[in-house]
Amino acid sequence: MQSLSVQAFAKVNLCLEVREKRPDGYHGIETLFHGVAIHDTITLTGVKTGIYLDCDGGEPGLPRGNANLAWQAADLICRTCPDRTGGVRIRLVKRIPMAAGLGGGSADAAAVLLGLDRLYNLNLGSGL
């Protein structure tokens, strides 16, 4: 099966304002952030079925399996495009510290979305 690696870069919020609560229960935000050089590395390998997550590094509390945002992003793509994807093995090399306000989990999820778009030639558009 085919593989590819993507980097998920951390970011620093320079300012953050929490706005009104939305109907989905989350709050809107207004933020200004800047990327930084530290990054996690994610390798995606296509498999016939299923989602598998292997983590290297990270802290003891790093979510594994379906509690991890990278796994959840892969699940979203696989459920949204079942006729165009198989499964995926995700190897996450964690360098961004958890709960440090650097957006590591979100960056990992975004990298998985972009990576699976490329791996499976989904052409989901510039929205990704």
C-alpha positions in Angstrom: 0.0 0.0 0.0 1.0 3.6 -0.5 2.3 5.8 2.3 3.0 9.5 2.7 4.3 11.7 5.6 3.1 15.2 6.6 4.2 17.6 9.2 1.8 19.1 11.7 3.2 22.5 12.9 2.5 24.0 16.2 1.2 27.6 16.6 1.2 30.3 19.2 -1.9 32.5 19.9 -0.8 36.1 19.9 -4.3 37.1 21.0 -7.5 35.3 21.6 -11.0 36.5 22.3 -13.8 34.1 23.1 -17.1 35.2 21.5 -20.7 34.1 21.8 -21.8 30.5 22.3 -22.9 28.9 19.1 -25.9 26.6 18.6 -23.6 23.6 18.5 -22.4 24.4 22.1 -19.0 25.7 21.1 -17.9 29.3 21.3 -16.9 31.5 18.4 -13.4 32.9 18.7 -11.4 35.7 17.2 -7.7 35.0 17.2 -4.4 36.0 15.7 -1.8 33.2 15.7 1.7 32.5 14.3 3.2 29.2 13.3 6.3 27.9 15.0 8.9 25.4 13.8 8.1 22.6 16.2 6.0 19.9 14.6 4.6 16.4 14.9 5.2 14.0 12.0 2.4 11.9 10.7 2.9 9.0 8.3 -0.3 7.6 6.6 -0.3 4.2 5.0 -3.3 3.0 3.1 -4.8 -0.3 4.3 -7.8 -2.3 3.1 -10.0 -1.5 6.1 -9.9 0.0 9.6 -8.1 2.8 11.3 -4.9 2.1 13.3 -3.0 4.6 15.3 0.6 4.1 16.5 2.1 6.9 18.6 5.8 7.5 19.2 6.8 10.0 21.9 4.3 12.3 23.6 3.3 12.3 27.2 1.6 9.5 29.2 -1.8 11.2 28.9 -1.7 11.3 25.0 -5.1 10.0 23.8 -4.8 6.7 21.9 -7.3 5.1 19.6 -10.6 6.8 18.8 -10.0 9.4 21.6 -7.2 11.0 19.5 -8.1 13.8 17.1 -5.9 12.4 14.3 -7.9 9.1 14.6 -11.2 11.1 14.6 -10.1 13.0 11.4 -9.3 9.8 9.6 -12.6 8.3 10.7 -14.4 11.4 9.3 -12.8 11.0 5.9 -13.3 7.2 5.8 -17.0 7.6 6.7 -17.5 10.5 4.3 -15.9 8.9 1.3 -16.3 5.1 1.9 -16.4 4.3 -1.8 -13.0 6.1 -2.4 -11.0 5.2 0.6 -9.9 2.1 2.4 -8.6 2.3 5.9 -5.4 3.9 7.2 -2.5 3.2 9.5 -1.4 6.4 11.2 2.0 6.7 12.7 2.2 9.8 14.9 5.6 11.0 16.1 4.7 13.5 18.8 6.9 16.5 19.5 4.4 19.2 20.3 3.8 19.2 24.1 0.2 18.5 25.2 -1.9 21.2 26.8 0.7 23.9 26.1 -1.7 26.0 24.0 0.3 25.1 20.8 -2.6 23.4 19.0 -0.9 20.0 18.6 -4.0 17.9 18.5 -5.7 20.2 16.0 -2.6 20.4 13.9 -2.5 16.6 13.8 -6.1 16.3 12.8 -5.7 18.9 10.0 -2.6 17.1 8.7 -4.5 13.8 8.6 -7.3 15.4 6.6 -4.8 16.9 4.1 -2.8 13.8 4.0 -5.7 11.5 3.3 -7.0 13.8 0.6 -3.6 13.4 -1.1 -3.2 9.7 -0.3 -6.5 8.7 -1.8 -6.7 11.4 -4.5 -10.0 12.7 -3.1 -9.7 16.2 -4.5 -11.9 17.5 -1.7 -11.0 21.1 -2.7 -9.3 24.1 -1.2 -11.6 23.8 1.9 -8.9 21.4 3.2 
